[in-house]
Amino acid sequence: MNESAIGEEHIAQLSQDELLRYSRQINLAQIGEEGQRRLKNARVLCIGAGGLGSPASLYLAAAGIGTIGIIDQDTVDLSNLHRQVLHGTSDVGNEKTDSARARLLAINPTIAIETYTTRLSASNASELVHDYDIVVDGSDNLPTRYLSSDVCVWERKPNVYGSVHQFEGQASLFAPHLGGPCYRCLFPEPPPPEAIPNCAEAGVLGVVPGLIGMIQALEAIKLIINKGNNLLGRLLHVDALTLQFREFKIRRDPNCPVCGDSPTIMQPIDYEQFCSGGNDSKVPGISPRQLQEMISAGKKVALVDVREAFEFEIARIPNSQLIPLGTIPERLADIPRTETTVVMCKSGARSTRVIEFLREQGFENLLNLEGGLDAWREEVDPTMRKY
């Protein structure tokens, strides 16, 4: 890496146990003992201990990265385990940072694991990123991706990017201080939130984040030992169904508001508002408890569920009518126009999109179930199946 916080001086020596542990890597001419010492001296921050962060941190730990930081605010859920290989069945209900620390130290007790059981935010991002040499972004939401990229620009730290969707994944390296682009150069404006469903809604094959996470680990290691060609200025796209790899050239945008020639954003902004399109007009909503009270009081209310049929079979609110999102335009006659109608999905994103469409078609008296069935399960019916 041409510019790095990993200097040539004061690089820790390797013990005899470490020389044996990493002997197969040290035998590589491109690494050798000096490269292994650089790995030992390196500090890598992994944002997220989920589908991408799990394989990335596992291989970084095994490779001998001296200090690995893990930031994640979530607890382990049973639905995580098919892809988040840092965690096991016995970890369900525990903090991800706790199980991550235990698993990584079990693999390599010679390294240091620093954990942050919190969410990366505008208030803590600069301080966290400042203390590390490289950031591996394994986040699964747009606000965090924009935030981590922006802060890495300001702190002059490489940002190793990865994302997955169903059977596809992509990876790149964002580092304007090394001559490449930042995340905003590739995606100047975020798409509408409902256009990017999360893994719970869209699904994901567990092997796909494993593949992308390992690529992220590989990129971080190459940066540290300063060998090989990295993904700077290149976006790698993987289709797991066809096992095809495609590459796209990306360049730094001189008009980028963060890394451009005349930047206009020089400190963290309201990323939640930015990624929601800054739209102040909100779809009218109703909380799960309010809906439960209406139903219990015998008030007339129609319940329209816009999830897919397989989701409806797993869990549903009694007396709700299934009209999948993709069939809404052809089933307008099935949606009440006069009585109060509550539209729902898993998290509230798809139902928001449906209500916006229906209002354009002249429908009124529509309410969005805030937080969707996930919130209903948390606030009203804990026996509802989770998926």
N, C-alpha and C positions, 0 to 999 in steps of 0.2 A: 504494500500500500504506500503510495507516494507521500501521503500526509496522514499521520496517525498519532494518537496519544501513546502508542507503544514505541517507546524510544529504544535505541540500541544500548543505552547505558543502564546499569543496575537491573539487568534481567536476571531473575532468580535462577540459581543453579538447580540441576536435576539430581535427585537422590538416586541411590542404587535401585530402589524399588521402582521409581519412576522410569529409569532407564530400561528396566525389564518390562514394565507395563506398556510402554510405548515403543518397544523395540521394533515392531513391524513398521511403524511410521517413521521412526528415526532412520531405518534402513533405506528409505526413499531419498534419493539424491536431492530432490527438491525441498525436503524438510530437514533432515539431519538433526543433530543435537541443537544447533542454533535455532532452527525453526520450532522445535519442540519447546525450547525455552521461551520463545516468543508467545507460543500458545499458553504456556503457564503464566506468563505475565499479563495476558490479555483479560479484559473485562467486557463481557457481552451481556446486554440487557434484552431479555425475551419478554415482549409484551403479549401476555396471554399464555396460559398453561393448558390450552385446549387442543384442537385437532392439529394445528400447525406448530404450536409451541411445544407439544409433547415430543414429536420426533426430532425437532430442531434441538431442543435442550438435551435430549438423550444422547445424541451424537456429539454435541459440543462437550458434554461432560465426559463421554468416553474418549474423546480426542485429547482431553487434557487442558481445556480452557480453564485458567486459574480461578476466575471468579465469574459466576453466572448469576445474573439477577433475574428474578421471576416476579412479574407483576400481574395479579389476577384477583378479582374480588369475589369470585363465585365459589360455590361448594360443588362437590362431585355429585352428579346425578347418574342414575343407572343408564339413561339414554346416551350418556357421554362415552361409555366404555368401548363401543365398537370402533372408535377412532382416536380417543384421547388416551394413548397407551402409557402415559405417565401414571395413571391411576388404576386401581384394582377394585374388585367388588367390595372388599372390606373398607374401602375409602369412601363409599357412598355416604353422603351427608357431611363429610369433613371438608375443611377448607382445601381448595386445590393447591394453595401454596404449601400447606403442610405435607400433603402426600407427594407433591413435586420434590420438596426438599429431601424427604426420606428416600424416594426412589433414586434420585440423582446421586445422593451420597452412598447409596448401596452399590451403585455402579462404580463410583470413583470417590473414595473417602479422602483423597489427597487434595481435592479442590474445595473452594468456598462457595456456598450457596447463600445468596442474599434475597430475601423474599419481602414482598410488599403486598399485603392483603388489602388492596384498594383499587380504585379505578384510575387509570391515567387521565388526568384532568388538566385544565389550563393552569390551575394553581400549583400543581406538583410536577408537571412534565419537564420543565426546564431543569429543575434541580435533580431529578432522577437521571435524565439523559446526560447531563453534564458529567456525572461520575463514571460513565462507561465509554468504551472506545467505539463500540458498534451496537446498533440497535437491530434486532430481528423482530419485525412486526408480524405477529401472528394474530392480530385482532380480527374480529368478525363484523365490525360495524364502521360506517363511513366517518363519523365524527372522530373516532380514535385514529383512523388512518390519516386523515388530514392533519390532525393535531401532531401525531408522531413525526410526520414528514416535515411539517413546518418547523417544529422544535429542532429536529436534526439539521435543518438548513442553518438555523441561527447558531447552533452549537457546533457546527462543522463536524458532524458525525455521520458516517455512512448508515443508510437505512435500507435493510434487506427486506424487500416486500414480498408477500405471498398472499394469495387468495384462492378460494375453491368454491365451486358451485356444481352440485350433483356429480357428474363424471368428468368435470373439467377443472383445471387449475392454471394459475399463472404466477410467474415470479420475475422479479427484476431487482436492480440495485439503484437506489436514488442517492445521489451525492453530488450536488452542484459544485462543492469545493474541490472535487476531483475531476470536474469538467463535464459531468453528466446532468440529467434533468432531476427534478423533484417530482413528487406525486402529482402536484398541481399542474405541472407541465403536461402530464399525460391526461389528467382529468381536471380541467380548469373549473368545471361546474359539476356538482354532484347530481346524479339522476334523482327523480322522486323516490322517497324512501320505500314506497310500495313496489317500485320496479326491481328492487333487490331483496327478495325474500331470504330469510336466514335459513340455516340448516334445518331447523325444526319444521319449517314450512315447505322448503323445496326438497329436502333430503340430500344426503351426500354419501357416496361410497367411502367407507372408512380408509381404504387404501390410498385414496386421492390426496387427502391432506398429509398422509404419511410421506408420499412421494414429494410433494411440494415442500414440506417441512425439512426433509433431508437436503433438498436443493438449497434451501435457505442456510442450513448449517454449513454446507459445502462452500457457499459464497462467503460466509463469515470467515471460515478457516483460510480460504485463499487470500482474503484481504489481510489477514494477520501475518501470514508467512510471505505475502507479497509475491505470489507465484501464479502462473496461469492467466487465462483471459476470463474476466468476470462479466457480469451482466450489466455493467454500466452502459447505458444507451441502448439496451436491448430488452425487449419484453418477450419472455419465453411462455408460450401457451401449450398446454398439454391436454389432449383428448384421450382419456383413459379407455374409452370404448374401442377406439380404433388404434390406440397406442401411437398416435402421431404427434410429433413435436413441431411446432411452427414458431418462427422467430420474427419479431417486428422491430424495426429500428425506431427509436424514440430519441428526440433531441431536447436539449434545454431550450425553453421558450424565453427569448429576451424580454418579452412582455409579461412574464409570469409575475403576479403580484407579490410573491414571496422571494423567489430566487432570481428574478429578472434584473435587467440593467437599472431600472428605477423602481425598486420595490415599494409597495404601498401598505403591505402588511408586515409589521416588524415585531409584533408581539401577539400572544394567543388571543383569538377572537371567540365569539359564542358559536362553537362548532355545531351544537345541536340545532340552533336556528339556521345556520348556514346550510346544513345538510337537509333541512326540511324545506329548503327553498325560500326561507324567509317569509313564508305565507302566514299572515296574521289571521286570515279567515279560517276558523276551525269548524270542522263538522260537529254538529251537536251530538253530545254523548250522554250516556247514562252509566253509572257505576253498577257493578254486579249487585251490590247490596240494595241499591235503589230499584233495580229490576226485580230482585227477589221480593221486595216489599210490594211492588205493583202486582206481581203474580199472586202473592199470599192474600192481598186485599181483594182479589177477584176482578181487578180492572182489566178491561179488554185491551189486549196487546198482541200483535202478531210477531212471531219470532222467525227470522229468515237467516239460515246458516249458509254462508257462501263458500265453505270449505269443499274439499273433494270428498267423494263418496267413501273412500277408505278411511278418511279421518272421521267422518260422521259415524262410521261403524264402531270406531274405537271409543268415542266419547261424544255425548250430545246433551243439550239441555232438553228436558221433556217438553213435548208439544212443539218443538221447533221444526221448521220446514226446510229441507235441503234444496238449495238452488245454487249449484257450483258457479263460481265467478265467471267461468268461460261461457256459461249458458244464459247469463243474465239478459243480454240483448234479445234473445229469442223467447224469453219467458217473462216478459214484462207483465203479461196478463195475469200471471200467478202471484204478483206482488200487490198487496192491498194499497189503494190510493187514498182511502179516507181515514182508516183507523191508524193509531200509533203503531209503527213498525220498528222493531229493534233488529238491526243487522249485525251479524257476528261472524267472527272467524277465530283463528287460534290466538292471535296476539292483538288484533285490532287494526292491522295495516291493510289487509285485503278488504275488510268491510268498509274502511274509510274510502278506499278507491271506488267501491260499488256505490256508496251513498253519493259521492261526487257525480258519478255518471247518472244515477237515478234523478238527482236534482235537476240535471240538464234536460231530462226527459219530462220534467213537470211534476215529479213526485214530491210530496210534502210529508210532514209528520214522521220523518226518519230520524232514528237515533242510533248511534254507534255504541256497541257494548265495549266500554273502555277496558283495554287490556285483554279483550277476547276471553276465550274459554280458559286460558291460563290464569287470568285474574279471577274468573268465576270459581275455579278450583281452589285458589288460595283463599278467597274471601267468603265463599258460600258453601261449596261442596268439596271437602278434602278427599272424599271417596272417589271422585271422578278420576278415571284413568288418565295418566300422564303419558305423553308421547313426544 
